[in-house]
Amino acid sequence: MDAKRILGFLTELMANNNRQWFLGHKAEYEAVRADFEEGVSQAIARISMFDPTVSHITVKDATYRFYRDTRFSKDKSPYKNHLGAYIAAHGKKALHGGYYIHLEPGHCLLSCGNYWLPTNVLTACRNEIMANTGEWLKCVKSPAFLAYFGAGEDAGWDDRQGFGLERLKTCPTGFPRDYEHVGYLRMKDYCCWHGVDDGFFDGTGWLDEMENVFKAGKPMMDFMNSVIDDYE
């Protein structure tokens, strides 16, 4: 994957995010998009080697429209400033977690886990953590998990690494405030991410490190998927 070309195009687009400029550079966009999709195809093939549940996923299943929905946004920029792919066994809109690849100038990353969980599912996930604390800690306290994603401190998408995009300020209602690992109960999602340099995706060597990152996050995701799948 020619990440340098992809990110170069996105950098120019960020400075000229309008329809006239885009139409004048449509051929370059199509070339960049094709190159990115080839990388996604390679990623699916590699992930399938250690997680066969995604082997049926196609590039079209995993990728998104480049055009932004601006109807309810103050930002009326018509195009996204990134390319992303979500490789998930049950599809992009399912609660079942998957693997995410994100190319954006100055903010490339790899992520996996479960996003935007409804309250009833979150409650079940929290109960599972409390019922199987030892198993959960093996997933999120492993040396590999901590190295790539950290220990679950408050962190945002713009931070280099993190675990849990959103969290409650206090312990959720109905759960013991004195639970030793209450930080995990405060989470509103179970997504972990690892930022990478802009040059990370160049060539083919990135697939090896991608595999290492996703393997580190997979036990946590599998733990949650075992609960979430009861609700799908």
C-alpha positions in Angstrom: 0.0 0.0 0.0 1.4 3.4 -1.0 0.5 5.2 2.2 2.7 8.2 1.3 0.5 8.8 -1.8 -2.7 8.2 0.1 -1.8 10.6 2.9 -0.4 13.1 0.5 -3.8 13.2 -1.3 -5.7 13.5 2.0 -3.4 16.4 3.1 -4.2 18.3 -0.1 -7.9 17.5 0.4 -7.9 18.9 3.9 -6.7 22.2 2.6 -9.2 22.2 -0.3 -12.3 20.3 1.0 -14.7 21.5 -1.6 -16.5 19.9 -4.6 -14.7 21.9 -7.3 -11.3 20.9 -6.1 -12.3 17.3 -5.6 -13.8 17.0 -9.1 -10.6 18.3 -10.6 -8.7 15.6 -8.7 -11.2 12.8 -9.1 -8.7 10.6 -11.0 -6.2 10.9 -8.2 -8.8 10.0 -5.7 -9.8 6.9 -7.6 -6.2 5.7 -7.8 -5.7 6.4 -4.1 -9.0 4.6 -3.2 -7.9 1.5 -5.3 -4.6 1.4 -3.5 -6.2 1.7 -0.1 -8.7 -1.1 -1.0 -5.8 -3.4 -2.0 -4.3 -2.8 1.4 -7.7 -3.6 3.0 -7.8 -6.8 1.0 -4.4 -7.8 2.3 -5.4 -7.0 5.9 -8.5 -9.2 5.6 -6.4 -12.1 4.4 -3.9 -11.6 7.2 -6.5 -11.3 10.0 -8.3 -14.3 8.7 -5.2 -16.4 9.4 -5.7 -15.9 13.2 -9.4 -15.0 13.2 -11.3 -17.1 10.6 -14.6 -15.5 11.5 -13.8 -12.6 9.2 -12.6 -14.7 6.2 -15.9 -14.0 4.4 -15.7 -10.3 4.6 -15.0 -8.4 1.4 -13.4 -5.0 0.9 -16.8 -3.5 0.1 -18.2 -5.0 3.4 -15.4 -3.2 5.4 -15.0 0.2 3.7 -17.1 3.4 4.0 -18.4 6.1 1.7 -15.9 9.0 1.3 -18.7 11.5 1.2 -19.8 13.0 4.5 -23.3 13.3 5.7 -23.5 17.0 6.6 -27.2 17.3 7.3 -26.9 17.5 11.1 -23.3 18.8 11.3 -22.0 22.3 11.6 -19.0 21.2 9.5 -20.3 21.3 5.9 -17.1 19.9 4.4 -18.3 17.4 1.8 -15.5 14.9 2.1 -13.8 12.9 4.9 -10.2 13.6 5.7 -9.4 9.9 6.2 -9.8 6.5 4.8 -11.0 3.7 7.2 -11.9 0.1 7.1 -13.8 -1.9 9.8 -13.3 -5.6 9.4 -16.0 -7.2 11.5 -17.5 -10.7 11.3 -21.1 -9.5 11.7 -20.7 -6.4 9.5 -20.0 -2.7 10.1 -23.3 -2.0 11.9 -23.3 -4.9 14.3 -22.6 -4.7 18.0 -20.1 -7.7 17.6 -16.6 -6.2 17.7 -14.1 -6.1 14.9 -10.8 -4.6 13.6 -10.4 -1.1 12.4 -7.7 0.5 10.1 -7.5 4.3 9.9 -5.4 6.4 7.6 -5.4 10.1 8.3 -2.5 12.6 8.1 -0.9 12.8 11.5 -3.5 10.4 13.0 -3.1 6.9 11.6 -4.1 4.1 13.9 -5.2 0.5 14.5 -8.1 -0.3 16.7 -10.3 -3.2 17.7 -13.2 -3.8 20.0 -16.9 -3.0 20.5 -18.4 0.5 19.9 -21.5 2.3 20.9 -23.1 -0.4 23.1 -26.7 0.2 24.3 -27.3 0.3 28.0 -28.7 -3.2 28.4 -25.7 -4.7 26.6 -23.3 -2.6 28.6 -25.0 -3.9 31.8 -24.5 -7.5 30.7 -20.8 -6.8 29.8 -20.2 -5.2 33.2 -21.8 -8.1 35.0 -19.6 -10.5 33.0 -16.5 -8.6 34.1 -17.5 -8.8 37.8 -18.4 -12.5 37.4 -15.2 -13.4 35.7 -12.7 -10.8 36.9 -9.7 -13.1 36.7 -10.3 -14.0 33.1 -11.0 -10.4 32.2 -7.7 -9.2 33.8 -5.8 -11.8 31.9 -7.1 -10.1 28.7 -6.5 -6.5 29.6 -3.4 -6.8 31.8 -1.3 -8.9 29.5 2.1 -7.4 28.6 1.1 -7.1 25.0 -2.2 -5.4 25.7 -0.6 -2.9 28.0 2.2 -2.2 25.6 -0.1 -1.4 22.7 -3.2 0.1 24.4 -2.3 1.1 28.0 -4.1 0.4 31.2 -7.4 2.0 30.5 -6.8 5.5 31.9 -8.9 8.3 30.6 -7.8 8.8 27.0 -9.3 10.2 23.8 -9.2 9.3 20.2 -6.4 11.8 19.6 -4.1 10.2 22.2 -1.4 7.8 21.0 -3.1 4.8 22.7 -6.1 4.1 24.8 -8.8 1.7 26.0 -12.3 3.0 26.2 -13.5 6.0 24.1 -16.2 7.1 26.5 -16.8 6.4 30.2 -19.1 7.5 33.0 -17.8 9.9 35.6 -18.9 7.6 38.4 -19.8 3.9 38.9 -22.9 2.9 37.0 -26.1 2.6 38.9 -26.6 -0.8 40.5 -22.9 -1.7 40.7 -20.8 -1.6 43.8 -18.7 1.6 44.1 -16.0 -0.2 46.0 -15.4 -2.8 43.3 -11.6 -2.9 42.9 -11.7 -2.6 39.1 -14.6 -0.1 38.9 -12.8 1.7 36.0 -13.8 -1.1 33.7 -17.4 -0.7 34.8 -17.4 3.0 34.0 -16.6 2.3 30.3 -19.4 2.9 27.8 -17.5 0.9 25.1 -14.7 -1.6 24.9 -12.6 -0.2 22.1 -8.8 -0.1 22.3 -6.5 1.7 19.8 -2.9 2.1 19.0 -1.5 5.1 17.0 1.1 4.6 14.4 3.3 6.9 12.3 2.3 8.1 8.9 4.9 5.9 7.3 3.6 2.8 9.0 1.4 1.5 6.2 4.0 1.8 3.4 5.0 -1.4 1.7 3.9 -4.8 3.1 5.8 -5.0 6.4 2.9 -3.2 8.2 0.9 -6.4 8.0 3.2 -8.1 10.5 2.9 -5.4 13.1 -0.8 -5.0 12.5 -1.2 -8.7 13.3 0.7 -8.2 16.6 -1.5 -5.3 17.6 -4.8 -7.0 16.8 -3.7 -10.3 18.4 -3.0 -8.3 21.6 -6.5 -6.8 21.6 -8.4 -9.9 20.4 -8.8 -11.7 23.8 -10.5 -8.6 25.3 -12.7 -8.4 22.2 -13.5 -12.1 22.3 -14.5 -11.8 26.0 -17.0 -9.0 25.1 -18.2 -10.7 21.9 -19.2 -13.8 23.9 -21.6 -11.6 25.9 -22.8 -9.3 23.1 -23.6 -12.2 20.7 -26.5 -13.1 22.9 -28.1 -9.8 22.0 -27.8 -10.1 18.2 
